Amino acid sequence: MEGVERLALPENHRRIVSAVLRHVEAMCDQVLDWMVQPSSGLRQRSNDLSKDQTDEMRALVERLRQELRSVQMELTVDRVVQSRSRAIAASISHCRVEIEEVLTPGLRGYGPLSAETELALDAKFARLLSSLHAMSNVVEHRFQQGAP
C-alpha cells in the first residue's frame, strides 16, 4: 500500500478508533475461541453451529482481519505498543462510547421500555460514565503535563 496517503485523525479520535480496531481484533479471537469450545447439553447442541457454518465463520473472520489490516494501513492509528497512560485512555474512551451508545435512546431499537425503566437505566449508566470520566481526567492530566 505504498503511496497511499493515510487518513490523519486528531489525537482523541485516533485514540478511540485505535481502541475500536483492537476490540475488533480481540472479537475475532473470541469468535474463533468459541468455535472450538465443545457444546454442552442437548438444547445447546441443537442450536449450535454446523461444520459448514463453522467453516464459513472462519473464512469471514479471516476476511474481517484482512479488512482490518487494510483499514489500519489507511489510517494513522496508535501503535499497539504504547505508554500505559495512552493505552488506559484508549480503553476508557472505548468504554465510554459503548455506554453512551446504549443509553436508552440507543436501546429503543431492541423494544420498548417504560419511561420509569429508561430513567432508572440511564441513572445507572450515568454512574458508570461518571467513574469513567474521573478515570479519564487522571490520565488526561498526565497528557496535559507533557508526558508521552
C-alpha positions in Angstrom: 0.0 0.0 0.0 2.9 2.3 -0.7 1.9 5.7 -1.9 -1.5 5.7 -0.2 -1.9 8.7 1.9 -3.1 7.8 5.4 -6.1 9.5 6.9 -4.8 11.5 9.8 -7.1 11.8 12.8 -6.9 14.2 15.7 -5.5 12.7 19.0 -8.8 11.9 20.7 -10.3 10.4 17.5 -7.1 8.4 16.8 -7.2 7.0 20.4 -10.8 5.8 20.2 -10.5 4.5 16.6 -7.4 2.6 17.7 -9.2 1.1 20.7 -12.1 0.1 18.5 -9.8 -1.6 15.9 -8.1 -3.5 18.7 -11.5 -4.5 20.0 -12.4 -5.9 16.6 -9.2 -8.0 16.5 -10.0 -9.3 20.0 -13.5 -10.1 18.9 -12.1 -12.2 16.0 -10.0 -14.2 18.5 -13.1 -14.7 20.7 -15.2 -15.9 17.8 -12.5 -18.5 16.9 -12.1 -19.5 20.5 -15.9 -20.1 20.9 -15.9 -22.2 17.7 -13.5 -24.7 19.3 -15.4 -24.9 22.6 -17.4 -28.1 23.0 -21.2 -27.8 23.2 -22.9 -28.9 26.4 -26.4 -30.0 26.9 -28.9 -31.2 24.3 -30.5 -27.8 23.8 -27.2 -26.1 23.2 -26.2 -28.8 20.7 -29.3 -28.4 18.7 -28.7 -24.6 18.5 -25.0 -25.0 17.7 -23.1 -24.2 14.5 -22.8 -26.8 11.8 -19.5 -27.7 10.3 -20.4 -25.6 7.2 -21.3 -22.6 9.4 -18.1 -23.0 11.3 -16.1 -23.1 8.1 -17.9 -20.1 6.8 -17.4 -18.2 10.1 -13.6 -18.9 9.9 -13.5 -17.6 6.4 -15.4 -14.5 7.4 -13.2 -13.9 10.4 -10.2 -14.1 8.1 -11.8 -11.7 5.6 -12.6 -9.3 8.5 -8.9 -9.5 9.7 -7.8 -8.7 6.1 -10.1 -5.7 6.1 -8.9 -4.6 9.5 -5.2 -4.7 8.3 -6.2 -2.7 5.3 -8.0 -0.1 7.4 -5.0 0.1 9.7 -2.8 0.8 6.8 -5.1 3.6 5.6 -5.4 5.3 8.9 -2.9 6.9 11.3 -3.6 4.8 14.4 -1.9 4.4 17.7 0.8 1.8 17.9 -0.2 -1.4 19.6 2.8 -0.9 21.9 2.2 2.4 23.7 2.5 4.0 27.0 0.3 2.7 29.8 -1.4 6.0 30.1 -2.4 6.1 26.4 -3.5 2.5 26.5 -5.6 3.2 29.6 -7.1 6.4 28.0 -8.0 4.4 24.8 -9.7 1.7 26.8 -11.6 4.2 28.9 -12.7 6.1 25.8 -13.9 3.0 24.1 -16.0 2.0 27.2 -17.5 5.5 27.4 -18.5 5.4 23.7 -20.1 1.9 24.1 -22.0 3.0 27.2 -23.1 6.2 25.5 -24.4 4.2 22.6 -26.7 2.1 24.8 -28.2 5.0 26.8 -32.0 4.5 26.4 -32.4 6.2 23.1 -29.9 3.7 21.7 -31.8 0.8 23.3 -35.1 1.7 21.8 -34.3 -0.4 18.7 -34.4 -3.5 21.0 -38.0 -2.9 22.0 -40.0 -0.6 24.2 -39.1 0.3 27.8 -41.3 2.1 30.2 -40.3 5.7 31.0 -39.5 4.7 34.5 -37.2 1.9 33.4 -35.4 4.2 31.0 -34.8 6.8 33.7 -33.5 4.1 36.1 -31.2 2.6 33.5 -29.9 6.0 32.4 -29.1 6.8 36.1 -27.2 3.6 36.5 -25.2 4.2 33.2 -24.6 7.8 34.4 -22.9 6.4 37.5 -20.6 4.3 35.3 -19.9 7.2 33.0 -19.1 9.4 36.0 -16.5 6.9 37.1 -15.1 6.6 33.6 -14.9 10.4 33.3 -13.0 10.6 36.6 -10.6 8.0 35.3 -10.1 9.9 32.0 -9.3 13.0 34.0 -6.5 11.2 35.7 -4.8 10.0 32.5 -5.6 13.2 30.6 -3.9 15.3 33.3 -0.8 13.3 32.6 -1.1 14.2 28.9 -1.5 17.9 29.7 1.7 17.8 31.8 3.6 16.8 28.6 4.0 13.1 29.4 4.0 10.7 26.4 
